[in-house]
Amino acid sequence: MKKSNIKKVNKPKVAIVGLTCCEGCEFAILDLGERFLELAKRIDLVHWRFIKEDPKILGPYDICFVEGSAVTKNNLKTLKELRRVSKMLIVLGNCAHTGGIHRLKNWVGRYKALGEVYEKPEALDNADILPIKDIVKVDFTIPTCPINGEEFLNVILQILAGKKPSIPQNPVCLECQINGNECLLQKGELCCGPITLGGCNAICCNSKQSCWGCRGLLEEPDVDKFVKNCFLTGHSAAEVKKVLEVFGIKQDWLDQAEKEWRSEQKLKSLTVKKKN
Amino acid sequence: MKIVINHLSKMEGHADFIGDILHGDVAQAKIKTTEGVRLIESILVGRKFYDVPIITARICGICPVVHSLNTIKCLENAFAIKPSDQTVKLRQLMELSQLIHSHALHLYFLSMPDFYGVKDDLEFIKKNPTQAQSAIKSRAFALKILEVIGGRAIHPIACEVGGFKVLPKKARLEDLLDLWEEAMEAALDLMVFAVGLPIPEFFRPQEFACLYDKKDYAIYDGDIKFLSGKIFTPQHYGKIIDEYQLLDSGAKRANYKGKSFMVGALARLNINHDKLSPEAKKIVKDLEFSFPINNTFYNVIAQALELVHATETAGILLKDLIKNIKPEESLGKRLNLIGNANPKGKVTSGYSVMEAPRGILYDMLRLDENGIVLKADIITPTVQFLNNIEQDLLVFMPGLEKMNSDAREQKIKTLIRAYDPCISCATH
């Protein structure tokens, strides 16, 4: 994030916009109830179609929160327009962050997926799914499917206080262990906790649901160790990939794996050269 | 006279309205959905059954509970397994909570301001602060229930095929009961507020459909009953409903016997009003309704009545569960289902219907012997009533011709939003 984007503004003009999605992240904000109303007094919420009749994107906005994916040409146009009129663009939730559930379609194949649901698939405006950061510049990401209202509140309060928001680079396992949960990995379940960015209070593992990585990968995940662990507990590569697809982290994981593999190759070639 | 409303606000998902009035006749009334298609049914194909409820929850951020639970019930139907009574009670409590928080949100924040022509909720809150508090309290009660039982309010975690991954602690259920009285007061407050709404005069005889059970105000399970008389099993519902694609919208449409029909709170009230909770029944009696109500604006009143019904019923269920909840392993675990194959050992299909806040949700799943999805079909409530909104508008709009354009648009939006449409669901 550029420093110039985070000067302290008194009552920042804020917009919240959903592209194609379930809008769960926007409801997570509304679900803050009383605390949302308190927040609404400290900001100038100029655009949010859930509470206001102002459907046009006009700007300028100090902070713009974007949820969902650019599926249609209109979504894409809106997103680019939002970037143009916003000082700071923050993506909300897993779909905007990694492509999320929507990105599963890319792995199925767009035309095959369309044909499965529609008799006349050619009539539909439907692009492959990309993370928002691959389309426009993103200043900050609030991850998770759906976002945690508390984290949203923290981020916006940090910005209001003139601070740069951040999320510590800890794996989900840290909070999971603090909560005293039984380790699902050790039980043989396929759990992405070790490679996934924490901060969710291990909410799924608390309910004995293994982590599928909806907060995205850590900056430097130990992919190699993770995969070996999965294989050791009897999971196939295909199974691992299927799980990583659900919340849109398969591509990042493949990229990371390739990087690790390449550096290993590189190291090997260097060693060989030395011997020569 | 062309009437175009781009980007309808204050409803889930994205849609435009295009209308045309010609010499007192409505030449056109069309809701054009602009939401991108997410192809949820196609991404389920080829995946293991236990991925299904996790993915289908994400169809909608306001009613994930019903999407998730209905696919779980559908899978149980396909596998021919029957979860414990305790599991069913916990799920019913989740369903009631789903109804409560969705209705309270729609009533106060999305629809009621319309009837007074208020365009900004923050203004509406300033004018009606006590009702805002009621809506928030009502929602807080329901969201807390979902958190305690489901692990999270939006996209619940703890439910699985056969039961629950973890059960709520008794002490936490007791805490919920502390919130109940306040929630009941809040529901009654919103009910009074709803009755005071200036509801437009409107009448159009139409077909209604909802879940039906001989004893209960069915929302979790049942057959489907049409007001005109026919009753269908969940399995047949997908066949008698004619679902089709429009070329300019992602959301499909549906008809029954070639005609539009209404699902949702008003349909449930019209068909099942004699099975409401005692408090809600009393209100129905006081209001001296004659059924069926053929003014779809009354969907808002029906939602308020259901808020009272669901809150009261949730209290009864909570008390029952506090008294009787016992540790039990989920049937899914006992059958060692998770990670395993289809217990029937062959290709099977499952069917399930549930009442989402907006009406009947239908799911069909076909699975192979390994428990891998071969085919999925999901028919959401909004798909079922989109045609009906348009039919209503054809009758309602001629009376608006003499109004100024702002007032006319406001009336049109009021009717559309009274249905509580969810374009995210419709376009899944």
Interface residues (C-beta under 8 A of the other chain):
Chain A: L19 T20 C21 C22 E23 G24 C25 E26 F27 A28 L30 D31 G33 E34 L37 A40 L45 R49 F50 I51 K52 E53 D54 P55 K56 S69 A70 V71 T72 N74 N75 G100 I101 H102 L104 K105 V108 K112 A113 L114 E116 V117 Y118 E119 K120 A123 L124 D125 N126 C145 P146 I203 C204 N206 S207 K208 Q209 W212 K242 V246
Chain B: N6 H7 L8 S9 K10 E12 G13 H14 T34 E35 G36 V37 R38 L39 I40 E41 S42 I43 V45 G46 R47 K48 D51 I54 I55 R58 I59 C60 G61 I62 P64 L105 F109 L110 K119 D120 D121 L122 I125 A132 I136 R139 A140 L143 G151 R152 A153 I154 H155 I157 A158 K165 V166 Q245 L247 D248 G250 S424 T427
